Amino acid sequence: MSRWSAETLRIALAPGEAALLRTRGTPTSRVLAAGERDAASLLPLLDEALADPDWHGRRVEVVLSQHFVRHVLTPPPDKALSRAEEATC
């Protein structure tokens, strides 16, 4: 399979659960539930699920819950930035 047309695997991480979804071809999904709400509890579940060859060889997109993201406000820089640099700040 060409990498240009490679199937995308989307992994969504939320407190206490992860979901795997591929949409091209036959849609397939799997939901993994952990006993804890922290990100570390999801790692063994993802490790086991991704060991399955059905999920190999695909481009991966990861979607994180706001719970796992730290938002930080920073002062504006002293110099002019390109549009791409502004988007990352």
Secondary structure as GFF3:
##gff-version 3
##sequence-region A 1 89
A	DSSP	three_ten_helix	3	5	.	.	.	ID=ss1
A	DSSP	beta_strand	8	14	.	.	.	ID=ss2
A	DSSP	beta_strand	17	22	.	.	.	ID=ss3
A	DSSP	beta_strand	28	33	.	.	.	ID=ss4
A	DSSP	three_ten_helix	39	42	.	.	.	ID=ss5
A	DSSP	alpha_helix	43	50	.	.	.	ID=ss6
A	DSSP	three_ten_helix	53	55	.	.	.	ID=ss7
A	DSSP	beta_strand	59	64	.	.	.	ID=ss8
A	DSSP	three_ten_helix	66	68	.	.	.	ID=ss9
A	DSSP	alpha_helix	83	88	.	.	.	ID=ss10
###
